[in-house]
Amino acid sequence: MASVVSGAEPAVRTTMSLNDDWQFYFIDDDISDASYITLPHTWSDGKQECCYATANYVRSFMVPATMRGKRLFLRFGGVQSMAEVFVNGRYVGEHRGAYTSFTLEITDKVRYGESNSLMVVVSNNPRSDTLPIITDQDIYGGIYRDVELIVTNRNVISPTFYGSQGIFVEQHEISDERASGVVRVYLSLMDEGAQMVTMRIIDTEGYEVCRHSLKSGKADKPLPVELPYSIDYPELWSPDKPVLYRVEVSLGNIDKPTDKISLDVGFRSISISDDNRLCINGKAVEVRGVNMAHDRAGVGVALGRECFDADFAMIRQMGANALRSLSGPHVPYLYDRCDKEGMLAWVDLPFTSSLTSFGDIYYYPTAAFHVNGIEQAKEIIYQNFNHPSIVMWGLFSLISGRGDDAIPFINELNDLVHQIDPSRKSVACSNRDGNINFITDLIVLRQNVGWTKGSYDDVRVWCEQL
């Protein structure tokens, strides 16, 4: 059955869920053998070994003729781990990476006033050009997060900039006296001429504390618009007092914008004290953290919000105040909760190897591997940039010393992280000696003695040698 997009004229963007009415079948089967499923979905449910395969997801949707002249985008919250997208049999694009979202424009592929077909070819087969090559976190396969159709006007805040919202609140000066920086906005314009961009910051009581407007550049020059802000005597975000401000960015006439996006941010500074403690706004925080995986028995990685709520409650019950997203980011819903409740977060890039499997190859010194690693790093940072709860980016985890030298690649990742986001720290988890431990701002040294090898008493020996 085809879902119908509302024919109402959107003043700004309209978002519609495409989670229902999918047909699923493996690529070696016929569509007559397809089963009807609802997203999120995975073909490995966590009850048995992970199944590596390629499969098709197919559905249809109706776009009314009244939508002609609008722009349409497909947003995928997460596909493990490669997706190729087709609309009405025409190729739209691909995405490689198991933990990040992506958005594709389909305006020129859609037939208005009739049914449209959507096919997504999904593969979780290991590839040498897609990170992670090997990991403790199983790549279950499937469209395991939400899919949405976004309908906009001709001139919009970009939905396709690395799968992000296209808005980045950079924090330059943070103190009890002042919070200042720049709101960077990426636009996607179809009409000639400059467009008015307005940014407003609203405090917890609903008062506007900052506003700035300026005109964008020409449509053929996709440079970001930079709107400065300054707030006197701000309420700073901290684990004890997670205060959030609302940032609104509109395009066009502020009273009747062509596009508008609102998001919550918290203003805070991150530093490391001389005695090696994590400080938020200059105050040391006693970090008690847990590693948080991406799956659970019975559903694999197709987690609903109730799963994240249960995990969050368990983390709090344990007395922890921080979590680490292993191998890649979780859904924005989790970090929204962290923002609102003062939970600190460390988010990994998917550059890792496995502690328990026999796979040794985690790094390929090829152009394709390098391009994908840089692309996923940008996606992870840009998609999660505005969450105050995220305080560090994890560059690698427990990669071995065998094979080709990965240190030049790690150095490049470290430089990239600091170039895009100088406000946060880089970190890594290491179980080896040498120069690899002196690249990131922070390092966690880990040995799993007493679990995968040796006795827990060996920790003392290892620490003394260290």
C-alpha positions as CSV (number, residue, x, y, z in Angstrom):
1,M,0.0,0.0,0.0
2,A,1.2,3.5,-0.8
3,S,1.4,6.2,1.9
4,V,0.1,9.6,0.9
5,V,2.1,12.7,1.6
6,S,-0.1,15.5,2.9
7,G,-1.1,17.9,0.1
8,A,-1.3,20.9,2.5
9,E,1.0,23.8,1.6
10,P,3.9,23.8,4.0
11,A,5.0,27.2,5.3
12,V,8.2,25.5,6.3
13,R,9.4,22.0,6.1
14,T,7.1,19.0,6.7
15,T,8.4,15.6,7.9
16,M,6.6,12.3,7.3
17,S,7.5,8.9,8.7
18,L,8.2,6.1,6.2
19,N,8.6,3.4,8.8
20,D,5.5,1.4,7.7
21,D,4.5,-0.9,4.8
22,W,8.0,-2.2,3.7
23,Q,8.5,-5.4,1.9
24,F,11.8,-7.2,2.8
25,Y,13.6,-10.1,1.0
26,F,17.1,-11.3,0.5
27,I,18.7,-10.5,-2.8
28,D,18.9,-14.2,-3.8
29,D,15.1,-14.6,-3.2
30,D,12.2,-13.3,-5.3
31,I,9.9,-10.5,-4.2
32,S,7.1,-13.0,-4.1
33,D,8.8,-14.4,-1.0
34,A,9.0,-11.0,0.7
35,S,7.7,-10.4,4.2
36,Y,6.0,-7.2,5.3
37,I,7.9,-5.4,8.0
38,T,8.0,-2.2,10.0
39,L,11.1,-0.2,10.7
40,P,13.4,-0.3,12.6
41,H,14.3,-3.7,11.3
42,T,17.3,-6.1,11.2
43,W,17.6,-9.6,9.8
44,S,19.8,-10.7,12.7
45,D,17.9,-10.4,16.0
46,G,20.6,-11.1,18.5
47,K,19.4,-14.6,19.3
48,Q,22.0,-16.3,17.1
49,E,25.1,-15.5,15.2
50,C,25.1,-12.4,13.0
51,C,24.0,-13.2,9.4
52,Y,26.0,-11.5,6.7
53,A,23.9,-10.9,3.6
54,T,22.5,-8.4,1.0
55,A,18.8,-7.7,1.1
56,N,16.2,-5.4,-0.6
57,Y,13.7,-3.1,1.2
58,V,10.8,-2.0,-1.0
59,R,7.8,0.2,-0.5
60,S,5.7,2.8,-2.4
61,F,4.5,6.3,-1.5
62,M,2.2,8.8,-3.2
63,V,3.1,12.4,-3.7
64,P,0.1,14.7,-4.5
65,A,0.3,16.9,-7.6
66,T,0.0,19.9,-5.3
67,M,3.5,19.3,-4.1
68,R,4.9,20.1,-7.5
69,G,7.5,22.9,-7.0
70,K,8.5,21.6,-3.6
71,R,11.8,19.8,-2.8
72,L,11.8,16.3,-1.4
73,F,14.4,14.6,0.7
74,L,14.8,11.0,2.1
75,R,16.5,10.9,5.6
76,F,17.8,7.5,6.9
77,G,18.6,7.4,10.6
78,G,20.9,4.4,10.2
79,V,21.6,1.5,7.9
80,Q,24.0,-1.3,8.6
81,S,26.2,-0.9,6.9
82,M,25.9,0.0,3.2
83,A,22.8,1.3,1.4
84,E,22.1,2.0,-2.2
85,V,18.9,4.0,-2.8
86,F,16.6,3.9,-5.9
87,V,13.4,5.9,-6.5
88,N,11.2,4.7,-9.4
89,G,14.1,2.5,-10.5
90,R,16.5,5.4,-10.8
91,Y,19.7,5.5,-8.7
92,V,19.7,8.3,-6.1
93,G,22.9,7.6,-4.1
94,E,24.7,5.4,-1.6
95,H,26.0,5.6,1.9
96,R,28.7,3.5,3.6
97,G,28.8,3.5,7.4
98,A,26.8,1.6,10.0
99,Y,26.2,4.2,12.7
100,T,25.5,7.6,11.0
101,S,22.4,9.1,9.3
102,F,22.3,10.4,5.7
103,T,19.9,12.4,3.6
104,L,19.4,12.3,-0.1
105,E,17.4,14.7,-2.3
106,I,14.9,12.9,-4.6
107,T,13.1,16.0,-6.1
108,D,14.0,15.1,-9.7
109,K,13.2,11.4,-9.3
110,V,9.6,11.7,-8.0
111,R,6.4,11.5,-10.1
112,Y,3.9,14.0,-8.7
113,G,0.2,12.9,-8.6
114,E,1.0,9.2,-8.7
115,S,2.6,6.3,-6.8
116,N,6.4,6.2,-6.5
117,S,8.5,3.2,-5.7
118,L,11.4,3.2,-3.2
119,M,14.0,0.5,-3.1
120,V,17.0,0.3,-0.7
121,V,19.6,-2.4,-1.3
122,V,21.3,-3.1,2.1
123,S,24.4,-5.1,2.8
124,N,26.2,-5.9,6.1
125,N,29.0,-7.9,4.4
126,P,32.5,-7.0,5.6
127,R,34.3,-4.6,3.2
128,S,37.8,-3.3,3.1
129,D,36.6,0.2,2.2
130,T,34.1,0.8,5.0
131,L,34.9,1.2,8.7
132,P,34.8,-0.7,11.0
133,I,36.6,-3.6,9.3
134,I,36.2,-5.7,12.4
135,T,34.7,-4.9,15.8
136,D,33.2,-6.4,19.0
137,Q,29.9,-4.7,18.0
138,D,28.1,-7.0,15.6
139,I,26.9,-5.4,12.3
140,Y,23.5,-7.0,12.2
141,G,22.3,-5.6,8.9
142,G,19.1,-3.8,8.0
143,I,17.5,-0.4,8.1
144,Y,17.6,-0.3,11.8
145,R,16.7,3.3,12.5
146,D,13.9,5.5,11.3
147,V,13.3,6.7,7.7
148,E,11.6,10.0,6.9
149,L,10.4,12.0,3.9
150,I,11.1,15.7,4.3
151,V,9.2,18.2,2.1
152,T,10.5,21.8,1.9
153,N,10.3,25.0,-0.1
154,R,12.9,25.9,-2.7
155,N,15.3,27.6,-0.4
156,V,16.2,25.7,2.8
157,I,18.7,25.2,5.6
158,S,20.6,22.3,4.1
159,P,19.3,18.8,5.0
160,T,22.1,17.1,3.2
161,F,25.2,18.5,4.9
162,Y,26.8,15.3,6.3
163,G,23.4,14.2,7.4
164,S,23.2,17.0,10.0
165,Q,20.7,19.7,10.7
166,G,22.9,22.2,8.9
167,I,23.3,24.4,12.0
168,F,26.3,24.4,14.3
169,V,26.5,26.5,17.5
170,E,30.2,27.1,18.0
171,Q,31.3,28.1,21.5
172,H,34.3,30.3,21.6
173,E,34.2,32.1,25.0
174,I,32.3,30.5,27.9
175,S,32.4,31.9,31.4
176,D,30.0,33.0,34.1
177,E,30.1,36.5,32.6
178,R,29.7,35.7,28.9
179,A,28.9,33.0,26.4
180,S,29.9,34.0,22.9
181,G,30.6,32.4,19.5
182,V,29.2,31.9,16.1
183,V,26.1,30.0,14.8
184,R,27.3,28.5,11.5
185,V,24.4,27.8,9.0
186,Y,24.7,25.9,5.7
187,L,22.0,26.7,3.1
188,S,20.7,25.0,0.0
189,L,19.3,27.6,-2.3
190,M,17.6,27.2,-5.7
191,D,16.7,30.9,-6.3
192,E,19.1,33.6,-7.3
193,G,19.9,36.4,-5.0
194,A,20.7,36.6,-1.3
195,Q,18.4,35.3,1.4
196,M,17.9,36.8,4.8
197,V,19.0,34.5,7.7
198,T,17.9,35.2,11.3
199,M,19.1,33.5,14.4
200,R,17.4,33.9,17.8
201,I,18.5,32.5,21.2
202,I,15.8,32.0,23.8
203,D,16.4,31.2,27.5
204,T,14.7,28.8,29.8
205,E,12.0,31.3,30.7
206,G,11.1,32.1,27.1
207,Y,12.9,35.4,26.8
208,E,14.9,36.2,23.7
209,V,18.5,36.9,24.8
210,C,20.1,37.3,21.4
211,R,19.1,38.0,17.8
212,H,21.2,38.5,14.7
213,S,20.3,38.7,11.0
214,L,22.3,38.9,7.8
215,K,21.9,38.1,4.1
216,S,23.4,35.0,2.6
217,G,25.7,34.9,-0.4
218,K,24.7,33.8,-3.8
219,A,23.2,30.4,-4.5
220,D,26.2,29.2,-6.5
221,K,28.5,29.8,-3.6
222,P,27.6,27.2,-0.8
223,L,29.6,28.9,1.9
224,P,28.1,28.8,5.4
225,V,26.4,31.9,6.9
226,E,28.1,32.9,10.2
227,L,25.9,34.7,12.8
228,P,27.7,35.9,15.9
229,Y,26.1,35.7,19.3
230,S,26.9,37.0,22.8
231,I,25.0,36.4,26.0
232,D,25.8,38.2,29.2
233,Y,25.8,36.2,32.5
234,P,24.5,33.0,31.0
235,E,23.3,30.0,32.9
236,L,25.9,27.4,32.1
237,W,25.2,23.7,31.4
238,S,26.7,21.2,33.8
239,P,26.0,17.6,35.0
240,D,24.5,19.1,38.2
241,K,22.5,21.8,36.4
242,P,21.8,20.9,32.7
243,V,20.5,24.2,31.5
244,L,19.4,24.3,27.9
245,Y,18.8,27.3,25.6
246,R,16.7,27.2,22.5
247,V,18.4,28.3,19.2
248,E,16.0,29.2,16.3
249,V,17.3,29.8,12.8
250,S,14.9,31.0,10.1
251,L,15.3,31.7,6.4
252,G,13.5,34.5,4.6
253,N,11.0,36.8,6.3
254,I,11.1,36.1,10.1
255,D,7.3,36.4,10.3
256,K,6.7,34.1,7.3
257,P,10.0,32.1,6.8
258,T,10.6,29.7,4.0
259,D,12.4,27.4,6.4
260,K,13.0,27.2,10.1
261,I,14.8,24.9,12.5
262,S,14.9,25.0,16.3
263,L,17.4,23.1,18.5
264,D,18.5,23.0,22.2
265,V,22.0,23.8,23.2
266,G,23.9,24.1,26.5
267,F,26.8,26.5,27.0
268,R,29.8,25.0,28.8
269,S,33.5,24.7,28.6
270,I,35.6,21.5,28.7
271,S,39.1,21.3,30.1
272,I,41.6,19.0,31.8
273,S,43.1,20.2,35.1
274,D,46.7,19.9,36.1
275,D,45.9,16.9,38.2
276,N,44.4,15.1,35.1
277,R,40.7,15.6,35.9
278,L,37.9,16.4,33.5
279,C,36.5,19.8,34.2
280,I,33.2,21.3,33.1
281,N,33.2,25.1,33.4
282,G,36.4,24.8,35.3
283,K,34.9,22.5,38.0
284,A,36.3,19.0,38.3
285,V,33.8,16.1,37.6
286,E,34.3,12.7,39.2
287,V,33.7,10.6,36.1
288,R,31.9,7.2,36.7
289,G,31.3,5.8,33.3
290,V,30.0,2.7,31.4
291,N,30.6,1.3,28.0
292,M,27.3,1.2,26.1
293,A,26.9,-1.2,23.2
294,H,24.3,-1.0,20.3
295,D,22.3,-4.2,20.7
296,R,20.2,-6.4,22.9
297,A,18.9,-9.9,22.7
298,G,15.7,-10.4,20.8
299,V,15.9,-7.2,18.8
300,G,19.5,-6.9,17.8
301,V,20.2,-3.3,16.9
302,A,16.6,-2.4,16.0
303,L,16.2,-0.6,19.3
304,G,13.1,1.5,20.1
305,R,13.0,4.3,22.6
306,E,11.9,2.0,25.3
307,C,15.2,0.2,25.0
308,F,17.2,3.4,25.5
309,D,15.0,4.4,28.4
310,A,15.6,1.1,30.1
311,D,19.4,1.3,29.5
312,F,19.5,4.9,30.7
313,A,17.6,3.9,33.9
314,M,20.1,1.0,34.4
315,I,23.1,3.4,34.0
316,R,21.6,5.7,36.6
317,Q,20.9,2.9,38.9
318,M,24.5,1.8,38.7
319,G,25.5,5.2,39.9
320,A,27.2,6.2,36.7
321,N,27.2,9.8,35.3
322,A,28.9,9.1,31.9
323,L,28.5,6.7,29.0
324,R,30.7,5.8,26.1
325,S,29.1,5.0,22.7
326,L,31.2,2.1,21.5
327,S,32.3,2.0,17.8
328,G,29.9,4.8,16.8
329,P,27.1,7.1,17.9
330,H,23.7,6.0,19.2
331,V,20.5,7.7,18.1
332,P,20.0,11.5,18.8
333,Y,17.2,10.6,21.3
334,L,19.8,9.1,23.7
335,Y,22.0,12.3,23.6
336,D,18.9,14.5,24.0
337,R,18.2,12.6,27.3
338,C,21.9,13.1,28.2
339,D,21.6,16.8,27.5
340,K,18.5,17.2,29.6
341,E,19.6,15.0,32.5
342,G,23.3,15.9,32.8
343,M,24.8,12.6,31.6
344,L,28.3,13.0,30.0
345,A,29.1,11.2,26.8
346,W,32.1,10.0,24.9
347,V,31.3,9.1,21.2
348,D,33.6,6.7,19.2
349,L,34.6,6.8,15.6
350,P,34.3,3.3,14.1
351,F,38.1,2.7,14.0
352,T,38.5,-0.3,16.1
353,S,39.5,-4.0,16.2
354,S,38.0,-7.0,18.1
355,L,39.3,-8.3,21.4
356,T,37.6,-11.7,21.0
357,S,37.7,-12.7,17.3
358,F,40.6,-14.0,15.3
359,G,40.5,-11.1,12.8
360,D,43.7,-9.2,12.8
361,I,43.1,-6.7,9.9
362,Y,41.5,-3.5,11.1
363,Y,43.2,-1.0,8.7
364,Y,43.8,-0.9,5.0
365,P,46.2,1.8,3.7
366,T,44.1,2.4,0.6
367,A,42.4,5.5,-0.8
368,A,38.9,4.1,-0.4
369,F,39.5,3.2,3.3
370,H,40.9,6.7,4.0
371,V,38.1,8.5,2.3
372,N,35.4,6.5,4.2
373,G,37.2,7.1,7.5
374,I,37.3,10.8,7.0
375,E,33.7,10.9,5.7
376,Q,32.4,9.0,8.7
377,A,34.4,11.2,11.1
378,K,32.8,14.3,9.7
379,E,29.3,12.8,9.8
380,I,29.7,11.8,13.5
381,I,31.0,15.2,14.5
382,Y,28.6,17.3,12.5
383,Q,25.5,15.2,13.4
384,N,26.2,15.4,17.1
385,F,27.9,18.8,17.3
386,N,25.2,20.6,19.3
387,H,24.8,18.1,22.1
388,P,26.4,19.7,25.3
389,S,26.5,16.3,27.0
390,I,29.1,15.0,24.4
391,V,32.5,16.1,25.8
392,M,35.0,14.0,23.8
393,W,35.4,12.2,20.5
394,G,37.0,8.7,20.5
395,L,39.4,8.2,17.6
396,F,40.3,4.6,17.9
397,S,39.8,1.6,20.2
398,L,42.2,-1.3,21.0
399,I,43.7,-1.4,17.5
400,S,46.6,-3.9,17.3
401,G,50.2,-3.1,16.4
402,R,50.3,-5.6,13.6
403,G,50.1,-4.8,9.9
404,D,50.5,-1.4,8.2
405,D,51.3,1.6,10.4
406,A,48.0,3.4,11.2
407,I,49.6,6.3,13.1
408,P,49.6,8.7,10.1
409,F,45.9,8.1,9.7
410,I,45.2,8.6,13.4
411,N,47.2,11.9,13.3
412,E,45.0,13.0,10.4
413,L,41.8,12.1,12.3
414,N,43.0,14.0,15.3
415,D,43.8,17.1,13.3
416,L,40.4,16.9,11.6
417,V,38.5,16.6,14.9
418,H,40.3,19.7,16.3
419,Q,39.7,21.6,13.1
420,I,36.0,21.0,13.0
421,D,35.4,21.1,16.8
422,P,38.2,22.7,18.9
423,S,35.8,22.9,21.9
424,R,36.0,19.2,22.7
425,K,38.8,16.7,23.5
426,S,40.0,13.8,21.5
427,V,40.4,10.5,23.3
428,A,41.3,6.9,22.5
429,C,41.3,3.5,24.2
430,S,44.7,1.7,23.9
431,N,46.1,-1.7,25.0
432,R,49.6,-1.2,23.5
433,D,52.8,0.8,24.2
434,G,54.5,3.4,22.0
435,N,53.8,6.6,20.2
436,I,50.2,5.7,19.5
437,N,49.4,6.8,23.1
438,F,50.6,10.4,22.6
439,I,48.4,11.6,19.7
440,T,45.0,12.3,21.2
441,D,44.4,14.8,24.0
442,L,43.4,12.0,26.4
443,I,44.2,8.3,26.5
444,V,42.6,5.4,28.3
445,L,44.9,2.4,28.8
446,R,43.1,-0.9,29.1
447,Q,44.1,-4.5,29.5
448,N,41.4,-7.2,29.8
449,V,43.3,-9.5,32.0
450,G,41.1,-11.8,34.0
451,W,38.6,-11.9,31.1
452,T,40.2,-12.7,27.7
453,K,43.6,-13.6,29.2
454,G,45.5,-14.0,32.4
455,S,44.3,-13.2,35.9
456,Y,42.9,-10.0,37.3
457,D,46.0,-9.9,39.5
458,D,48.0,-9.1,36.4
459,V,46.5,-5.6,36.4
460,R,48.9,-4.7,39.2
461,V,51.9,-6.0,37.3
462,W,50.9,-4.1,34.1
463,C,50.3,-0.9,36.0
464,E,53.7,-1.1,37.7
465,Q,55.4,-1.6,34.4
466,L,53.5,1.3,32.8
